[in-house]
Amino acid sequence: MSTVEDNPAERRFELAIEGSQDIAAAYYRLEGERLTLTHTIVPERYSGQGIGSKLARGVFELLRASGRKAVLRCPFMAAYYARHPDYEDVVDTSAE
């Protein structure tokens, strides 16, 4: 099973899509110890298969493990967080 990995050179978190060469990605801007999540891309042919949610969960778990906070400017990540408020420790709501 694929895991989410940080690719700082590309400023994105990546999730390899099993059985393909494709990836899903969550892009960010780094601002000190905070990350501003700007947009998420899942190839259209994989839409509705839970890949975006797996990516979001992996991003929030990596942030939690690193002690960093995220500012949610990406509508998908904001919607995921609204359904999973248990990640409140990694979301910086003061920047809203």
Sequence and secondary structure as in RCSB ss.txt:
>XXXX:A:sequence
MSTVEDNPAERRFELAIEGSQDIAAAYYRLEGERLTLTHTIVPERYSGQGIGSKLARGVFELLRASGRKAVLRCP
FMAAYYARHPDYEDVVDTSAE
>XXXX:A:secstr
   EEEETTTTEEEEE TTSS EEEEEEEEETTEEEEEEEE  GGGTTSSHHHHHHHHHHHHHHHHT EEEE SH
HHHHHHHH GGGTTTB GGG 
